[in-house]
Structures are given as C-alpha cells and as structure tokens.
Amino acid sequence: MILDPVGNLYGTTYLGGLANKGVVYKLDTSGKETVLHNFRGTDGANPHASLIFDANGNLHGTAFLGDASGDGDIFKLDSSCNFSVRYSFTGSNDGAEPYAGLTVA
C-alpha cells in the first residue's frame, strides 16, 4: 500500500470487485474503504504490485493480466478517479504479465 500526504492508504487487490478481476481502493484515516476502480479484464486484471503517486497526485500501477491482448498493462487513476490505460503489453518483444510495480524517476 501507499500513503498520501494526509494519511490515506491506497492499494490493489488481485481478485474481488464486480468482475472478480481486482480493484484499486482507498482506506481513509477513519478506516473507511472506498473502491476507486473495478478491473473488468478489458482494462487490465489481477494487479499484483503496489501503486505510486506522481507529482500531480495521480496514481499509477500495473495490472498482471487483461487488456487488449490479455498480457497486462500500465494504468493511471487521476485525482478525480478517471481511469486510463497508459500502455498495453502485447506478449511479444515488449513483455507480458507485469508482476512488479513502478518507480518514479
């Protein structure tokens, strides 16, 4: 999990959610959980790794499976909870099934 500046925790689950493909969630300082995104498979599935924040407060992460080829993706969840796929792995020369998280450089 990752902590924001005010003490909220953010993380992912490998399974669960509406399609049983995992979720991105927030746990606020009072202990209330909010699902920020339900993976459907077409937008990624089964995230393993932790999330990162960029300088603008957007969350980024990797989904192990799913997306167009089924080989996983890199995603972004902006501060308004708008989800987008940043990159879809093809299972070819670019790799497949990202297991590790991202780092900020």
C-alpha positions in Angstrom: 0.0 0.0 0.0 1.0 3.6 -0.4 0.3 6.5 1.9 -0.8 10.0 0.7 0.2 13.2 2.5 -2.9 13.3 4.7 -2.7 9.7 5.8 -5.0 7.8 3.4 -3.8 4.4 2.2 -4.1 3.2 -1.4 -3.7 -0.3 -2.7 -4.9 -3.0 -5.1 -6.4 -6.5 -4.7 -5.6 -9.3 -7.0 -9.2 -10.7 -7.0 -12.6 -9.3 -6.0 -14.6 -6.4 -7.2 -17.5 -6.5 -9.7 -15.8 -8.8 -12.2 -13.5 -10.7 -9.7 -10.5 -9.2 -11.5 -9.3 -7.0 -8.7 -9.8 -3.4 -7.6 -7.9 -0.2 -6.7 -9.0 1.0 -3.3 -8.5 3.8 -0.8 -8.6 3.4 3.0 -9.1 6.8 4.7 -7.9 7.8 8.1 -11.1 6.7 9.8 -10.8 3.2 8.3 -13.4 3.6 5.6 -12.6 1.7 2.4 -13.7 3.1 -1.0 -13.2 1.2 -4.3 -11.8 3.6 -6.8 -11.7 1.3 -9.7 -13.0 -2.2 -10.5 -11.0 -4.0 -13.2 -13.1 -5.6 -15.9 -10.4 -7.5 -17.8 -10.6 -5.3 -20.9 -8.9 -2.5 -18.8 -6.5 -4.9 -17.0 -6.9 -7.6 -14.4 -5.3 -9.0 -11.3 -2.9 -6.3 -10.2 -0.1 -7.7 -8.0 2.1 -4.7 -7.3 1.8 -1.5 -5.2 0.8 1.8 -6.6 2.9 5.1 -7.0 1.9 8.7 -6.9 3.2 11.2 -9.5 3.9 14.8 -8.7 0.3 15.8 -9.7 -1.2 13.3 -7.2 -2.2 10.7 -9.9 -1.9 7.0 -9.0 -0.1 4.7 -11.4 0.2 0.9 -11.3 0.4 -2.3 -13.3 -2.2 -5.0 -14.0 -0.8 -8.5 -14.3 -3.4 -9.7 -16.9 -6.1 -8.4 -19.1 -6.4 -5.5 -21.5 -6.5 -6.0 -25.3 -4.0 -8.9 -25.6 -4.6 -10.3 -22.1 -1.0 -9.7 -21.2 -1.4 -6.8 -18.7 -1.0 -3.1 -18.7 0.2 0.1 -17.0 -2.6 2.3 -15.8 -3.3 5.7 -14.3 -6.0 6.8 -12.0 -6.2 10.6 -11.8 -7.1 12.6 -8.7 -10.8 12.7 -10.0 -10.8 8.9 -10.2 -10.7 8.8 -14.0 -9.0 5.6 -15.1 -6.9 5.2 -18.2 -4.6 2.6 -19.7 -1.2 4.1 -20.3 0.3 1.1 -22.0 -0.9 -2.4 -23.0 1.7 -5.2 -23.1 1.4 -7.4 -26.2 3.2 -10.5 -25.0 5.7 -10.1 -27.8 9.1 -8.2 -27.6 7.7 -5.8 -25.1 6.9 -8.4 -22.5 3.9 -9.6 -20.7 2.2 -10.0 -17.3 4.0 -7.3 -15.3 4.4 -8.5 -11.7 6.4 -5.7 -10.3 5.4 -2.1 -9.6 6.6 1.1 -11.0 9.1 3.7 -9.7 9.2 7.4 -10.1 12.4 8.8 -11.6 
